[in-house]
């Protein structure tokens, strides 16, 4: 696995890629009329919504490791900020 420094970027890119792949599959299915087309210009909107509905559970299952790495990265950053705030508060209390 690559550096945990880019865990959020990697997860986001994979999530977008999965959505694009789902949209391409939905578009092909609609093009060959395997799934029904919507009326008028709403076709694109319905295909986007269907791609979102399909990609969400897929990303939950397929991107578990990347999501865990991203959450570890975020937790580490929050902990560092919390320590800095506590140290700064301690310095301010010492001045009073």
C-alpha positions in Angstrom: 0.0 0.0 0.0 1.2 3.5 -0.7 1.8 6.3 1.7 -1.0 7.0 4.2 -0.3 10.7 3.5 -2.5 10.5 0.4 -5.2 8.2 1.8 -8.0 10.8 1.4 -7.0 11.7 -2.2 -6.8 8.0 -3.1 -10.2 7.2 -1.6 -11.8 10.2 -3.3 -10.3 9.3 -6.7 -11.4 5.7 -6.4 -14.9 6.7 -5.4 -15.2 9.1 -8.4 -13.8 6.4 -10.7 -16.3 3.9 -9.4 -19.1 6.4 -10.0 -17.9 7.0 -13.6 -17.7 3.3 -14.2 -21.3 2.8 -12.9 -22.5 5.7 -15.0 -20.9 4.2 -18.1 -22.6 0.9 -17.4 -26.0 2.6 -16.9 -25.4 4.6 -20.1 -24.6 1.5 -22.2 -27.7 -0.3 -20.7 -29.9 2.7 -21.6 -28.3 3.0 -25.1 -29.2 -0.6 -25.9 -32.6 -0.2 -24.3 -32.0 -2.9 -21.7 -33.2 -0.4 -19.1 -36.0 2.0 -20.0 -35.2 5.6 -20.9 -36.8 8.5 -19.2 -38.9 11.0 -21.0 -37.2 13.9 -22.7 -34.1 15.6 -21.2 -34.6 13.9 -17.8 -32.8 10.8 -19.1 -29.4 12.1 -18.1 -30.6 13.1 -14.6 -32.1 9.6 -14.1 -29.0 7.9 -15.3 -26.9 10.0 -12.9 -29.2 9.2 -10.0 -29.1 5.5 -10.9 -25.3 5.5 -11.1 -25.2 7.2 -7.6 -27.5 4.5 -6.2 -25.4 1.7 -7.7 -22.0 3.1 -6.8 -22.8 3.9 -3.1 -23.1 0.4 -1.9 -20.4 -0.8 -4.2 -18.0 1.7 -2.7 -19.0 0.7 0.8 -18.0 -2.8 0.1 -15.1 -2.5 -2.4 -13.3 0.5 -0.9 -13.3 -0.6 2.8 -9.5 -0.6 3.1 -9.1 2.8 1.5 -11.9 4.2 3.7 -10.2 2.8 6.9 -6.9 4.3 5.8 -8.5 7.7 5.2 -10.3 7.6 8.6 -7.0 6.8 10.4 -5.4 9.7 8.6 -8.2 12.1 9.7 -8.2 10.8 13.3 -4.4 11.4 13.5 -4.8 15.0 12.2 -7.6 15.7 14.7 -5.6 14.3 17.6 -2.6 16.5 16.7 -4.8 19.5 16.5 -6.4 18.6 19.9 -2.9 18.3 21.4 -1.9 21.7 20.0 -5.1 23.3 21.4 -4.5 21.8 24.8 -0.9 23.0 24.8 -1.9 26.5 23.8 -4.6 26.5 26.5 -2.0 25.4 29.1 0.3 28.2 28.1 -2.5 30.8 28.4 -3.5 29.5 31.8 0.1 29.8 32.9 0.1 33.5 32.0 -2.9 34.3 34.2 
